[in-house]
Amino acid sequence: MGLELEARIRNKNAILICVMNGGVTLTADLSRSMDCDVRFDYLQVARYRDKTVGGSLHWLKEPKLSLQNQTVVLIDDIYDEGYTMEELVSYCEKHEANEVITSVLLYKQKSSPQVGSKPDIYGLEVMDRYVYGYGMDYKGYLRNLPAIYAIGE
């Protein structure tokens, strides 16, 4: 993922925006694997609120850096139904970003249609199960696990 992202943003002075809290582990690992200049910011939104089913999106913190005329890389843990990423891309476009690149660790295979476009860059495709670990939580806990786990059907 890091090499693919580096190739897309080299010489663009991109802003990496970590989607808190789930994107923090991936953002740290991706940024260390790239050999190019980037700036960092973060935003915080919540859909799950320590539950296993998403609700409406609540903004807790907007980015501080200006996105106008910038290449923005949104980094999140998982692309599930697509609602969060669609709203974040729309936010960046409303703030006049030149380019928005979406990057997630996991792209969930869904039987029902997902909202918005598939992420530009993702690490793995996973089955439609609740996953946790490596930045993703289970009811507010277990983000610190070094691997990815799934709840059985």
Backbone as a printed PyTorch tensor [residue, N CA C, xyz], in Angstrom:
tensor([[[  0.8180,  -1.1900,   0.0000],
         [  0.0000,   0.0000,   0.0000],
         [  0.8590,   1.2500,   0.0000]],

        [[  1.9140,   1.2360,   0.8150],
         [  2.7750,   2.4060,   0.9200],
         [  3.4310,   2.7700,  -0.3960]],

        [[  3.9250,   1.7690,  -1.1190],
         [  4.5760,   2.0330,  -2.4080],
         [  3.5820,   2.5750,  -3.4290]],

        [[  2.3690,   2.0170,  -3.4360],
         [  1.3390,   2.4780,  -4.3590],
         [  0.9500,   3.9260,  -4.0470]],

        [[  0.7790,   4.2220,  -2.7620],
         [  0.4240,   5.5780,  -2.3740],
         [  1.5680,   6.5440,  -2.6590]],

        [[  2.7800,   6.1400,  -2.3530],
         [  3.9490,   6.9920,  -2.6220],
         [  4.0310,   7.3580,  -4.1030]],

        [[  3.7870,   6.3990,  -4.9760],
         [  3.8380,   6.6690,  -6.4190],
         [  2.7870,   7.6950,  -6.8310]],

        [[  1.6400,   7.6830,  -6.1760],
         [  0.5550,   8.6060,  -6.5340],
         [  0.7690,  10.0160,  -6.0020]],

        [[  1.4930,  10.1530,  -4.8920],
         [  1.5980,  11.4760,  -4.2660],
         [  2.9950,  12.0900,  -4.3380]],

        [[  3.9480,  11.3670,  -4.8960],
         [  5.3140,  11.9080,  -4.9690],
         [  5.2930,  13.2770,  -5.6590]],

        [[  6.0210,  14.2170,  -5.0980],
         [  6.1510,  15.5910,  -5.6090],
         [  4.8410,  16.3870,  -5.5870]],

        [[  3.8660,  15.9640,  -4.7930],
         [  2.6050,  16.6970,  -4.7070],
         [  2.4240,  17.3950,  -3.3620]],

        [[  3.3680,  17.2130,  -2.4270],
         [  3.2590,  17.8320,  -1.1030],
         [  1.8850,  17.5420,  -0.4960]],

        [[  1.5070,  16.2870,  -0.5090],
         [  0.1690,  15.8590,  -0.0950],
         [ -0.0560,  16.0140,   1.4060]],

        [[ -1.3350,  16.0820,   1.7520],
         [ -1.7540,  16.0740,   3.1540],
         [ -2.3410,  14.7000,   3.4460]],

        [[ -1.7410,  13.9810,   4.3840],
         [ -2.3080,  12.7230,   4.8420],
         [ -3.2720,  13.0540,   5.9710]],

        [[ -4.5310,  12.6900,   5.8020],
         [ -5.5240,  12.9490,   6.8420],
         [ -5.9630,  11.6140,   7.4380]],

        [[ -5.5940,  11.4220,   8.6740],
         [ -5.9770,  10.2280,   9.4120],
         [ -7.4170,  10.3860,   9.8790]],

        [[ -8.2270,   9.3760,   9.5970],
         [ -9.5960,   9.3530,  10.0970],
         [ -9.5490,   8.6450,  11.4520]],

        [[ -9.6850,   9.4440,  12.5080],
         [ -9.5800,   8.9240,  13.8750],
         [-10.8720,   8.2290,  14.2640]],

        [[-10.8440,   7.2080,  15.0390],
         [ -9.6940,   6.6390,  15.6890],
         [ -9.1170,   5.4700,  14.9010]],

        [[ -9.9320,   4.8710,  14.0670],
         [ -9.5420,   3.6390,  13.3920],
         [ -8.3600,   3.7420,  12.4570]],

        [[ -8.1280,   4.9110,  11.8650],
         [ -7.0690,   5.0440,  10.8740],
         [ -5.6880,   5.3050,  11.4340]],

        [[ -5.5470,   5.4440,  12.7430],
         [ -4.2640,   5.8580,  13.3090],
         [ -3.1550,   4.8270,  13.0850]],

        [[ -3.4350,   3.5610,  13.2550],
         [ -2.4030,   2.5260,  13.0840],
         [ -1.9500,   2.4640,  11.6310]],

        [[ -2.8970,   2.4550,  10.6990],
         [ -2.5630,   2.4100,   9.2740],
         [ -1.8250,   3.6760,   8.8530]],

        [[ -2.2630,   4.8410,   9.3190],
         [ -1.5950,   6.0930,   8.9540],
         [ -0.1400,   6.0650,   9.3840]],

        [[  0.1270,   5.6110,  10.5960],
         [  1.5020,   5.5330,  11.0950],
         [  2.3340,   4.5770,  10.2420]],

        [[  1.7980,   3.4070,   9.9620],
         [  2.5500,   2.4200,   9.1760],
         [  2.7630,   2.8790,   7.7380]],

        [[  1.7320,   3.4400,   7.1140],
         [  1.8740,   3.9180,   5.7350],
         [  2.9010,   5.0400,   5.6430]],

        [[  2.8160,   5.9910,   6.5450],
         [  3.7160,   7.1480,   6.4660],
         [  5.1680,   6.7350,   6.6410]],

        [[  5.4290,   5.7560,   7.4800],
         [  6.8100,   5.2870,   7.6770],
         [  7.3240,   4.4830,   6.4890]],

        [[  6.4230,   3.9480,   5.6750],
         [  6.8540,   3.1270,   4.5430],
         [  7.0910,   3.9470,   3.2760]],

        [[  6.7870,   5.2520,   3.3220],
         [  6.9250,   6.0880,   2.1260],
         [  8.1380,   6.9980,   2.2380]],

        [[  8.7610,   7.2440,   1.1030],
         [  9.9210,   8.1340,   1.0430],
         [  9.5470,   9.3610,   0.2140]],

        [[  8.6510,  10.1820,   0.7590],
         [  8.2460,  11.4100,   0.0960],
         [  7.7460,  12.3900,   1.1550]],

        [[  7.7290,  13.6520,   0.7830],
         [  7.2970,  14.6820,   1.7170],
         [  5.7750,  14.6950,   1.8280]],

        [[  5.2830,  14.6990,   3.0530],
         [  3.8570,  14.7860,   3.3180],
         [  3.6330,  15.6770,   4.5350]],

        [[  2.4300,  16.1790,   4.6430],
         [  2.0020,  16.8700,   5.8520],
         [  0.9070,  16.0280,   6.4890]],

        [[  0.7410,  16.1850,   7.7870],
         [ -0.2280,  15.3880,   8.5250],
         [ -1.3300,  16.2560,   9.0970]],

        [[ -2.5260,  15.7010,   9.1150],
         [ -3.6530,  16.2840,   9.8230],
         [ -4.5630,  15.1180,  10.1820]],

        [[ -5.6070,  15.4130,  10.9050],
         [ -6.5630,  14.3640,  11.2190],
         [ -7.9480,  14.9550,  11.3310]],

        [[ -8.9110,  14.0810,  11.2540],
         [-10.2970,  14.4450,  11.5020],
         [-10.8890,  13.3260,  12.3360]],

        [[-11.9760,  13.6260,  12.9760],
         [-12.6190,  12.5920,  13.7810],
         [-14.1210,  12.6420,  13.5530]],

        [[-14.6340,  11.5130,  13.1340],
         [-16.0680,  11.3360,  12.9420],
         [-16.4590,  10.0310,  13.6300]],

        [[-17.7290,   9.8960,  13.9060],
         [-18.2040,   8.6720,  14.5560],
         [-19.5100,   8.2290,  13.9050]],

        [[-19.5690,   6.9400,  13.5940],
         [-20.8160,   6.3310,  13.1200],
         [-21.2200,   5.1930,  14.0410]],

        [[-20.2420,   4.5180,  14.6040],
         [-20.5340,   3.2990,  15.3600],
         [-20.7220,   3.5620,  16.8480]],

        [[-20.0230,   4.5620,  17.3920],
         [-20.1710,   4.9460,  18.8120],
         [-20.1750,   3.7370,  19.7390]],

        [[-19.1100,   2.9370,  19.6560],
         [-18.9070,   1.7530,  20.4980],
         [-19.9620,   0.6650,  20.2890]],

        [[-20.6020,   0.6750,  19.1290],
         [-21.5730,  -0.3680,  18.7850],
         [-21.0320,  -1.1220,  17.5720]],

        [[-21.7000,  -2.1740,  17.1830],
         [-21.2650,  -2.9490,  16.0210],
         [-22.0820,  -2.6300,  14.7800]],

        [[-23.0190,  -1.6810,  14.8830],
         [-23.8390,  -1.2640,  13.7490],
         [-23.7330,   0.2500,  13.6160]],

        [[-23.4700,   0.7260,  12.3900],
         [-23.2870,   2.1540,  12.1610],
         [-24.5920,   2.9270,  12.1470]],

        [[-24.5030,   4.1880,  12.5510],
         [-25.6450,   5.0930,  12.5120],
         [-25.2920,   6.3000,  11.6650]],

        [[-25.8660,   7.4430,  11.9840],
         [-25.5550,   8.6570,  11.2300],
         [-24.1630,   9.1640,  11.6060]],

        [[-23.5540,   9.9140,  10.7150],
         [-22.1890,  10.4010,  10.9170],
         [-22.1970,  11.6520,  11.7970]],

        [[-21.3760,  11.6380,  12.8220],
         [-21.2370,  12.7750,  13.7350],
         [-19.8130,  13.3120,  13.6280]],

        [[-19.6760,  14.6000,  13.2960],
         [-18.3620,  15.2320,  13.2080],
         [-17.9010,  15.6320,  14.6040]],

        [[-16.7110,  15.1810,  14.9740],
         [-16.1360,  15.5210,  16.2690],
         [-14.9600,  16.4880,  16.1240]],

        [[-14.2510,  16.4120,  14.9790],
         [-13.1030,  17.2920,  14.7590],
         [-12.8290,  17.3920,  13.2670]],

        [[-12.7660,  18.6190,  12.7520],
         [-12.4290,  18.8530,  11.3460],
         [-10.9200,  19.0650,  11.2170]],

        [[-10.3520,  18.8440,  10.0160],
         [ -8.9200,  19.1090,   9.8140],
         [ -8.5980,  20.5890,  10.0430]],

        [[ -7.3700,  20.8600,  10.4830],
         [ -6.9390,  22.2490,  10.6880],
         [ -6.3330,  22.8500,   9.4260]],

        [[ -5.6130,  22.0350,   8.6530],
         [ -4.9600,  22.5420,   7.4480],
         [ -5.9850,  22.8970,   6.3770]],

        [[ -5.6750,  23.9000,   5.5910],
         [ -6.5220,  24.2400,   4.4550],
         [ -6.3710,  23.1550,   3.3930]],

        [[ -7.4900,  22.7210,   2.8490],
         [ -7.4740,  21.6890,   1.8120],
         [ -7.5050,  22.2890,   0.4150]],

        [[ -7.6890,  23.5820,   0.3300],
         [ -7.8240,  24.2620,  -0.9570],
         [ -6.5810,  24.0570,  -1.8120]],

        [[ -6.8020,  23.5790,  -3.0490],
         [ -5.7460,  23.3360,  -4.0410],
         [ -4.7110,  22.3060,  -3.5820]],

        [[ -5.1000,  21.3810,  -2.7230],
         [ -4.1800,  20.3830,  -2.1840],
         [ -4.5470,  18.9800,  -2.6580]],

        [[ -3.5550,  18.0980,  -2.6420],
         [ -3.8000,  16.6710,  -2.7910],
         [ -4.0120,  16.1300,  -1.3900]],

        [[ -5.1760,  15.5420,  -1.1710],
         [ -5.5530,  15.0520,   0.1500],
         [ -5.6640,  13.5370,   0.0940]],

        [[ -5.0610,  12.8700,   1.0780],
         [ -5.1690,  11.4180,   1.1980],
         [ -5.9340,  11.1240,   2.4800]],

        [[ -7.1220,  10.5590,   2.3320],
         [ -7.9140,  10.1400,   3.4850],
         [ -7.5370,   8.7090,   3.8340]],

        [[ -7.1470,   8.4800,   5.0830],
         [ -6.7010,   7.1530,   5.5110],
         [ -7.6160,   6.6720,   6.6350]],

        [[ -8.2990,   5.5610,   6.3820],
         [ -9.2260,   5.0020,   7.3630],
         [ -8.9740,   3.5080,   7.5070]],

        [[ -9.6200,   2.9170,   8.4970],
         [ -9.4080,   1.5060,   8.7560],
         [-10.1460,   0.5970,   7.7770]],

        [[-11.4340,   0.8800,   7.5320],
         [-12.2330,  -0.0540,   6.7400],
         [-13.2710,   0.6780,   5.8970]],

        [[-13.4960,   0.1590,   4.7210],
         [-14.5760,   0.6220,   3.8570],
         [-15.6510,  -0.4390,   3.9540]],

        [[-16.7200,  -0.1080,   4.6760],
         [-17.7850,  -1.0670,   4.9290],
         [-18.9520,  -0.7860,   3.9920]],

        [[-19.8240,   0.1130,   4.3600],
         [-20.9610,   0.4550,   3.5170],
         [-20.6630,   1.6440,   2.6130]],

        [[-19.6390,   2.4290,   2.9410],
         [-19.2210,   3.5470,   2.1090],
         [-19.7290,   4.9000,   2.5520]],

        [[-20.6340,   4.9460,   3.5260],
         [-21.2190,   6.2170,   3.9490],
         [-20.1840,   7.1940,   4.5000]],

        [[-19.3090,   6.7100,   5.3620],
         [-18.3090,   7.5950,   5.9690],
         [-17.3900,   8.1740,   4.9060]],

        [[-16.8170,   7.3170,   4.0780],
         [-15.8690,   7.7970,   3.0740],
         [-16.5330,   8.7280,   2.0810]],

        [[-17.7540,   8.4290,   1.6870],
         [-18.4650,   9.3060,   0.7530],
         [-18.6130,  10.7100,   1.3480]],

        [[-18.9720,  10.7830,   2.6090],
         [-19.1440,  12.0850,   3.2520],
         [-17.8050,  12.8040,   3.4200]],

        [[-16.7430,  12.0590,   3.7040],
         [-15.4230,  12.6840,   3.8620],
         [-14.8970,  13.2090,   2.5270]],

        [[-15.0910,  12.4670,   1.4630],
         [-14.6830,  12.9330,   0.1340],
         [-15.4680,  14.1960,  -0.2220]],

        [[-16.7460,  14.1910,   0.0400],
         [-17.5810,  15.3640,  -0.2250],
         [-17.0870,  16.5750,   0.5720]],

        [[-16.7190,  16.3660,   1.8180],
         [-16.1770,  17.4410,   2.6610],
         [-14.9240,  18.0350,   2.0070]],

        [[-14.0080,  17.1720,   1.5690],
         [-12.7590,  17.6380,   0.9370],
         [-13.0490,  18.4090,  -0.3490]],

        [[-13.9860,  17.9090,  -1.1310],
         [-14.3490,  18.6000,  -2.3730],
         [-14.9790,  19.9560,  -2.0870]],

        [[-15.8150,  20.0480,  -1.0760],
         [-16.4240,  21.3260,  -0.6920],
         [-15.3710,  22.3280,  -0.2190]],

        [[-14.2690,  21.7930,   0.3190],
         [-13.1670,  22.6530,   0.7640],
         [-12.1060,  22.8040,  -0.3260]],

        [[-12.4890,  22.4910,  -1.5600],
         [-11.7300,  22.7690,  -2.7760],
         [-10.3810,  22.0520,  -2.8850]],

        [[-10.3300,  20.8010,  -2.4120],
         [ -9.1330,  19.9940,  -2.6360],
         [ -8.9910,  19.7310,  -4.1340]],

        [[ -7.7570,  19.7570,  -4.6400],
         [ -7.5030,  19.4490,  -6.0520],
         [ -7.7630,  17.9790,  -6.3540]],

        [[ -7.3340,  17.1320,  -5.4290],
         [ -7.4210,  15.6840,  -5.6130],
         [ -7.6570,  15.0530,  -4.2570]],

        [[ -8.5330,  14.0640,  -4.2250],
         [ -8.7890,  13.3120,  -3.0000],
         [ -8.5320,  11.8420,  -3.2980]],

        [[ -7.6010,  11.2660,  -2.5560],
         [ -7.2500,   9.8550,  -2.7000],
         [ -7.7480,   9.1440,  -1.4460]],

        [[ -8.5010,   8.0730,  -1.6270],
         [ -9.0120,   7.3270,  -0.4800],
         [ -8.1930,   6.0550,  -0.2830]],

        [[ -7.8300,   5.8120,   0.9670],
         [ -6.9880,   4.6660,   1.3000],
         [ -7.5240,   4.0220,   2.5780]],

        [[ -7.7730,   2.7320,   2.5070],
         [ -8.2530,   1.9970,   3.6750],
         [ -7.4910,   0.6780,   3.7950]],

        [[ -7.4230,   0.1870,   5.0050],
         [ -6.7830,  -1.1040,   5.2220],
         [ -7.6240,  -2.2260,   4.6320]],

        [[ -8.9270,  -2.2050,   4.9410],
         [ -9.8100,  -3.2920,   4.5210],
         [-10.9670,  -2.7910,   3.6720]],

        [[-11.2250,  -3.5070,   2.6010],
         [-12.3890,  -3.2590,   1.7550],
         [-13.3220,  -4.4460,   1.9490]],

        [[-14.5040,  -4.1760,   2.4990],
         [-15.4290,  -5.2500,   2.8380],
         [-16.2740,  -5.6360,   1.6250]],

        [[-16.3010,  -6.9290,   1.3210],
         [-17.1450,  -7.4610,   0.2480],
         [-18.5760,  -7.5190,   0.7700]],

        [[-19.4620,  -6.7950,   0.1200],
         [-20.8510,  -6.7240,   0.5610],
         [-21.7570,  -7.3200,  -0.5080]],

        [[-22.8370,  -7.9800,  -0.0650],
         [-23.8210,  -8.4860,  -1.0180],
         [-24.7500,  -7.3640,  -1.4730]],

        [[-24.9710,  -6.3690,  -0.5930],
         [-25.7990,  -5.2200,  -0.9640],
         [-24.9000,  -4.1290,  -1.5390]],

        [[-25.4260,  -3.2480,  -2.3730],
         [-24.6110,  -2.1970,  -2.9860],
         [-24.0120,  -1.2560,  -1.9370]],

        [[-22.7830,  -0.8400,  -2.1870],
         [-22.1270,   0.1300,  -1.3250],
         [-22.3200,   1.5240,  -1.9010]],

        [[-22.2020,   2.5160,  -1.0450],
         [-22.3610,   3.9120,  -1.4310],
         [-21.0310,   4.4260,  -1.9520]],

        [[-21.0550,   5.2610,  -2.9780],
         [-19.8300,   5.8860,  -3.4580],
         [-18.9340,   4.9270,  -4.2220]],

        [[-17.7290,   5.3920,  -4.4820],
         [-16.7450,   4.6340,  -5.2560],
         [-15.9140,   3.7360,  -4.3620]],

        [[-15.3930,   2.6830,  -4.9530],
         [-14.4590,   1.8070,  -4.2680],
         [-13.2380,   2.6310,  -3.8600]],

        [[-12.6070,   2.3300,  -2.7190],
         [-11.4110,   3.0900,  -2.3200],
         [-10.3290,   3.0210,  -3.4000]],

        [[ -9.5690,   4.1060,  -3.5170],
         [ -8.4870,   4.1430,  -4.5050],
         [ -7.4030,   3.1220,  -4.1720]],

        [[ -7.0970,   2.9920,  -2.8910],
         [ -6.0470,   2.0750,  -2.4400],
         [ -6.5730,   1.3260,  -1.2210]],

        [[ -6.4270,   0.0140,  -1.2140],
         [ -6.7930,  -0.7580,  -0.0290],
         [ -5.8540,  -1.9450,   0.1140]],

        [[ -5.7350,  -2.4100,   1.3600],
         [ -4.8020,  -3.4940,   1.6610],
         [ -5.3600,  -4.8650,   1.3510]],

        [[ -6.5400,  -5.1600,   1.8900],
         [ -7.1410,  -6.4820,   1.7520],
         [ -8.6400,  -6.3740,   1.5470]],

        [[ -9.2030,  -7.3600,   0.8520],
         [-10.6530,  -7.5080,   0.7920],
         [-11.0310,  -8.5320,   1.8420]],

        [[-12.1110,  -8.2460,   2.5770],
         [-12.5620,  -9.1680,   3.6080],
         [-14.0380,  -9.4800,   3.4080]],

        [[-14.4440, -10.6140,   3.9600],
         [-15.8540, -11.0090,   3.8950],
         [-16.6810, -10.0570,   4.7530]],

        [[-17.9730, -10.0930,   4.5590],
         [-18.8990,  -9.2140,   5.2710],
         [-19.1320,  -9.7280,   6.6960]],

        [[-18.1230,  -9.5060,   7.5400],
         [-18.2030,  -9.8600,   8.9610],
         [-17.6240,  -8.6960,   9.7600]],

        [[-17.9880,  -8.6110,  11.0140],
         [-17.4610,  -7.5460,  11.8630],
         [-16.0160,  -7.8870,  12.2030]],

        [[-15.1030,  -6.9780,  11.8820],
         [-13.6790,  -7.2080,  12.1250],
         [-13.1500,  -6.1850,  13.1250]],

        [[-12.0870,  -6.5690,  13.8250],
         [-11.4860,  -5.6990,  14.8320],
         [ -9.9990,  -6.0290,  14.9630]],

        [[ -9.2880,  -5.1480,  15.6460],
         [ -7.8350,  -5.2700,  15.7870],
         [ -7.1390,  -4.3770,  14.7650]],

        [[ -5.8670,  -4.1330,  14.9390],
         [ -5.0670,  -3.2740,  14.0630],
         [ -5.7630,  -1.9310,  13.8070]],

        [[ -6.2270,  -1.2970,  14.8910],
         [ -6.8620,   0.0080,  14.8040],
         [ -8.3760,  -0.0240,  14.8410]],

        [[ -8.9700,  -1.1610,  14.4990],
         [-10.4330,  -1.2790,  14.4970],
         [-10.8870,  -1.8050,  15.8450]],

        [[-12.0030,  -1.2490,  16.3370],
         [-12.4240,  -1.6160,  17.6840],
         [-13.5780,  -2.6110,  17.6840]],

        [[-13.7450,  -3.2180,  18.8320],
         [-14.9380,  -3.9910,  19.1340],
         [-15.5250,  -3.3720,  20.3910]],

        [[-16.6430,  -2.6360,  20.2260],
         [-17.3220,  -1.9470,  21.3190],
         [-16.3750,  -1.0350,  22.0970]],

        [[-15.4790,  -0.3550,  21.3630],
         [-14.5790,   0.6090,  21.9770],
         [-13.2450,   0.0430,  22.4330]],

        [[-13.0600,  -1.2540,  22.3520],
         [-11.8350,  -1.8980,  22.8150],
         [-11.1560,  -2.6660,  21.6810]],

        [[ -9.9840,  -3.1810,  21.9640],
         [ -9.2290,  -4.1200,  21.1250],
         [ -8.5770,  -3.4970,  19.8910]],

        [[ -8.5470,  -2.1770,  19.7850],
         [ -7.8660,  -1.5180,  18.6660],
         [ -6.3690,  -1.8410,  18.6440]],

        [[ -5.8150,  -2.1060,  19.8020],
         [ -4.3810,  -2.2960,  19.9400],
         [ -3.8970,  -3.6870,  19.5470]],

        [[ -4.8020,  -4.5940,  19.1950],
         [ -4.3600,  -5.9200,  18.7840],
         [ -3.5110,  -5.8290,  17.5160]],

        [[ -2.4470,  -6.6220,  17.4220],
         [ -1.5250,  -6.5010,  16.2790],
         [ -1.9980,  -7.1810,  15.0070]],

        [[ -3.1260,  -7.8720,  15.0680],
         [ -3.6560,  -8.5900,  13.8960],
         [ -5.1400,  -8.2520,  13.7470]],

        [[ -5.7430,  -8.7720,  12.6860],
         [ -7.1550,  -8.5380,  12.4010],
         [ -7.9400,  -9.8120,  12.7210]],

        [[ -9.0400,  -9.6320,  13.4350],
         [ -9.8940, -10.7510,  13.8380],
         [-11.3170, -10.4790,  13.3720]],

        [[-12.1100, -11.5330,  13.2490],
         [-13.5010, -11.3930,  12.8220],
         [-14.4090, -12.1120,  13.8050]],

        [[-15.5740, -11.5440,  14.0220],
         [-16.5930, -12.1960,  14.8280],
         [-17.2790, -13.2220,  13.9480]],

        [[-17.4880, -14.4100,  14.4680],
         [-18.1340, -15.4830,  13.7130],
         [-19.5500, -15.1200,  13.3340]],

        [[-20.0650, -15.8280,  12.3370],
         [-21.4330, -15.5560,  11.8710],
         [-22.4620, -16.0380,  12.8660]]])
